[in-house]
Amino acid sequence: MSIICKELNKTFSDKEAMFKELAQNEEIIIDAKKSEVYKSIDKGVQLVTNQESIKKALESTTNKGIKFDNDYYYFVVNSANILDSHSDVHVDGNWNKNVKDQQGKVYLVFDHSLKRNDIIAMRKDVEMFTASIPFSLLGKSYDGETYSLVYKVAKDKIVNKEAKEWLEDGHELEASVRMQYIKMESAFNSDNQDYAKQKATFDEYYPLIANKEDFDEINYFWVVKEAKNVFESSLVLFGSNSATGVINNKDNEAVNDTSTTEAEQSLQLEETQKEQLKQLLSKFK
């Protein structure tokens, strides 16, 4: 049976041979992943949520100290314990530092567009926090809850007329985060003592993966222990992780704002990082 390794762009007939080559290239693979700016919409599945469910979730005993406010919209932009199409899995706590460091520095926009007319909420009006959200709320049949990154925006701070109308009408939208990985670890399902560290990581996090049934076999994956929300998260037509989404509610009129300088700068940053990634990956060839 052949095994395709996307990271190495190679097919193996033997798992141990694959693990050996992954270990030899582990540092450059992780550096390549960390050098890229991802949009979670490009990495997998989708989800749907609703305001009543998020209210119930936020006011549960699990989220003690978090109060749901009817004057705000809440958007789940990322979640943990879902193995995505890039073999990456976010784990509990990976947004904690980001919430402190990036508070007041991220926009809410449409479709990852950093143009002025696509801004939904300005940076100063986006509050980030983390919460435990039931998978059932996020449109998945998995048991339990998932650690999630949530945006909170006052209804009267939605600056985009179209977004305001969609939210007021209760349309089911989804959310996607623009992110960069800061700390990662590799996880190998190997009993070879040469990969004892990778095996320990695999044994720690594999049981937490909620969507194991989506894969015929999971031989390895990459654990995202810390991530950074870069510039924005988006409302999109089709979200990524089956545990990311938008929560609907209603209220008043929008206000216009024309600030775009940092948004435009982020596009230049992303192009630079894409070029760095190409250079790193070229070493595999």
C-alpha positions in Angstrom: 0.0 0.0 0.0 1.4 3.4 -1.0 1.4 6.3 1.3 1.4 9.9 -0.1 3.3 12.5 1.9 2.2 15.9 0.8 4.9 17.7 2.8 7.6 15.9 1.0 5.7 15.6 -2.3 6.6 12.0 -2.4 5.0 8.5 -2.3 6.3 5.9 0.2 5.6 2.1 0.4 6.8 2.0 4.0 5.7 4.2 6.9 9.1 4.0 8.7 10.9 5.3 5.6 8.4 8.2 5.5 8.9 9.0 9.1 12.7 9.0 8.7 12.5 11.5 5.8 9.9 13.6 7.7 12.2 13.7 10.7 15.2 14.7 8.5 13.2 17.5 7.1 11.1 18.4 10.1 12.7 21.8 10.8 12.3 23.0 7.3 8.7 21.7 7.0 7.7 23.5 10.2 9.6 26.7 9.1 7.7 26.6 5.8 4.4 26.2 7.6 5.3 29.1 10.0 6.4 31.3 7.1 3.0 31.2 5.4 -0.1 33.3 6.1 -3.1 31.0 5.9 -6.8 31.6 5.4 -8.7 28.9 7.2 -11.3 28.9 4.3 -8.5 27.3 2.2 -7.9 24.5 4.7 -11.0 22.4 4.9 -14.6 22.1 6.0 -17.5 24.5 7.0 -20.0 25.2 9.7 -23.2 27.0 10.7 -24.2 28.5 14.0 -27.0 30.6 15.5 -27.4 33.3 18.1 -29.5 31.4 20.5 -27.1 28.5 20.6 -24.1 30.8 21.2 -25.9 32.5 24.0 -26.5 29.1 25.6 -22.9 28.1 25.1 -21.4 31.3 26.5 -23.5 31.3 29.5 -22.8 27.7 30.3 -20.7 26.7 33.4 -17.8 25.9 31.1 -17.5 29.5 30.1 -17.9 30.9 33.6 -17.4 34.7 33.7 -18.4 35.2 30.0 -21.7 37.1 29.7 -23.7 37.1 26.5 -24.8 40.7 25.5 -27.8 41.2 23.1 -26.3 44.4 21.8 -23.4 42.5 20.2 -22.8 40.0 17.4 -20.6 37.0 18.1 -18.5 35.3 15.4 -16.6 32.0 15.9 -13.6 32.4 13.6 -11.6 29.3 14.5 -11.7 26.2 16.6 -9.5 23.4 18.0 -9.2 19.6 17.6 -10.1 19.4 13.9 -7.5 17.9 11.6 -7.5 20.0 8.4 -6.5 19.4 4.8 -2.9 20.5 5.5 -2.5 17.9 8.3 -2.5 20.7 10.9 -4.5 20.6 14.1 -5.1 23.5 16.4 -5.1 22.6 20.1 -6.5 24.2 23.3 -4.7 27.4 24.3 -3.2 28.2 20.9 -4.9 31.6 20.7 -4.4 32.7 24.3 -1.3 34.8 23.6 -2.8 36.2 20.4 -5.9 37.5 22.3 -3.6 39.6 24.5 -1.1 40.7 21.8 -3.6 41.4 18.9 -6.5 42.9 20.8 -7.7 46.0 19.0 -5.4 45.2 16.0 -7.7 43.0 13.7 -10.5 43.9 11.3 -13.7 41.9 10.5 -14.1 41.9 6.7 -15.7 40.2 3.8 -13.9 37.3 2.0 -10.4 38.2 3.3 -10.5 41.4 1.2 -8.6 44.2 2.8 -10.2 46.9 0.7 -12.1 49.7 2.4 -15.5 48.8 1.1 -15.2 45.2 2.4 -14.5 46.2 6.0 -17.3 45.1 8.3 -15.9 46.2 11.6 -12.9 48.4 12.5 -10.1 47.2 14.6 -11.0 49.2 17.7 -14.5 47.7 17.7 -13.5 44.0 17.5 -13.0 42.3 20.9 -11.4 38.9 20.8 -11.8 36.2 23.4 -11.8 32.4 23.6 -14.6 30.1 24.7 -15.6 26.5 24.7 -18.3 25.9 22.1 -20.2 22.6 21.7 -19.4 20.9 18.3 -23.2 20.5 17.9 -23.5 24.3 17.8 -21.0 24.4 15.0 -22.9 22.1 12.8 -20.9 18.9 13.5 -22.1 15.7 15.1 -18.9 15.3 17.2 -19.3 14.9 21.0 -18.2 17.5 23.5 -16.9 21.1 23.1 -14.1 22.8 21.2 -11.8 25.6 22.3 -12.7 28.5 20.0 -11.5 32.0 19.0 -14.5 34.4 19.1 -15.0 38.0 17.8 -17.4 40.2 19.6 -18.7 43.4 17.8 -21.3 45.9 18.9 -24.3 45.9 16.5 -24.0 49.7 16.0 -20.3 49.3 15.0 -21.0 47.3 11.9 -19.8 49.7 9.3 -20.8 47.8 6.1 -24.4 48.2 5.0 -24.5 44.8 3.2 -23.2 43.0 6.3 -25.6 44.8 8.5 -28.5 43.8 6.3 -27.4 40.1 6.2 -26.9 40.0 9.9 -30.3 41.6 10.6 -32.0 39.2 8.2 -30.5 36.3 10.1 -28.6 34.8 7.1 -26.4 31.9 7.9 -22.8 33.0 7.1 -19.5 31.4 8.0 -16.2 32.7 9.3 -12.5 32.3 8.3 -9.4 33.5 10.1 -6.3 34.9 8.5 -3.5 33.4 10.6 0.2 32.6 11.0 1.6 29.7 13.0 4.0 30.6 15.7 4.7 27.4 17.6 4.3 23.9 16.1 5.3 20.3 16.9 5.3 17.2 14.8 3.4 14.0 15.7 4.3 10.6 14.3 2.6 7.3 15.0 5.8 5.3 15.1 7.2 3.0 17.8 10.7 3.6 16.6 12.6 5.1 19.6 14.3 7.6 17.3 11.0 9.3 17.1 10.0 9.0 20.8 9.2 12.7 21.1 7.0 12.7 18.0 5.2 9.6 19.2 4.6 11.2 22.6 3.0 14.2 20.9 0.9 11.9 18.7 -0.3 9.9 21.7 -1.2 13.2 23.6 -3.2 14.8 20.8 -4.5 12.0 18.6 -7.3 11.2 21.1 -8.5 14.8 20.9 -9.0 14.9 17.2 -12.7 15.1 16.6 -12.9 14.1 12.9 -10.8 10.9 12.9 -13.5 9.3 10.8 -12.8 11.7 7.9 -9.5 9.9 7.3 -8.7 6.3 6.4 -5.5 6.5 8.4 -3.7 9.2 10.4 0.1 8.4 10.4 1.3 11.9 11.3 0.1 15.5 11.8 1.4 18.9 12.9 0.2 20.4 16.2 -0.4 24.2 16.2 0.4 25.2 19.8 0.4 28.9 19.1 -1.1 30.9 16.3 -1.4 34.6 15.4 -4.5 36.3 13.9 -3.0 38.4 11.1 -4.9 41.6 10.4 -8.4 40.2 10.0 -11.0 37.5 10.0 -13.7 37.2 7.4 -17.3 36.4 6.8 -17.4 34.0 3.9 -19.8 32.0 1.8 -18.0 28.7 2.5 -15.9 28.4 5.7 -13.1 26.1 6.5 -13.0 24.2 9.7 -16.3 22.6 10.4 -16.0 24.4 13.6 -15.8 28.0 12.5 -18.8 30.2 11.9 -20.8 33.3 12.4 -23.6 33.8 14.9 -26.6 35.9 13.9 -28.5 38.7 15.6 -30.1 42.1 14.8 -29.9 46.0 15.2 -29.3 49.6 13.9 -27.6 51.6 11.2 -24.0 51.4 10.0 -21.3 54.0 10.1 -18.6 54.5 7.4 -14.9 54.6 8.0 -12.1 54.9 5.4 -9.0 53.7 7.2 -7.1 51.2 4.9 -3.4 51.9 5.4 -2.5 48.8 7.5 -4.9 46.6 5.5 -3.0 47.5 2.3 0.3 46.8 4.1 -0.8 43.3 5.0 -1.2 42.4 1.4 2.4 43.3 0.8 3.4 41.3 3.8 1.6 38.2 2.6 3.2 38.4 -0.8 6.6 38.5 0.8 5.8 35.5 3.0 4.6 33.6 0.0 7.9 34.1 -1.7 9.8 33.0 1.4 7.7 29.9 1.5 8.4 29.1 -2.2 12.2 29.4 -1.4 11.9 27.0 1.5 9.9 24.4 -0.3 12.2 24.5 -3.3 14.8 22.8 -1.1 12.7 19.6 -1.3 13.2 19.4 -5.0 
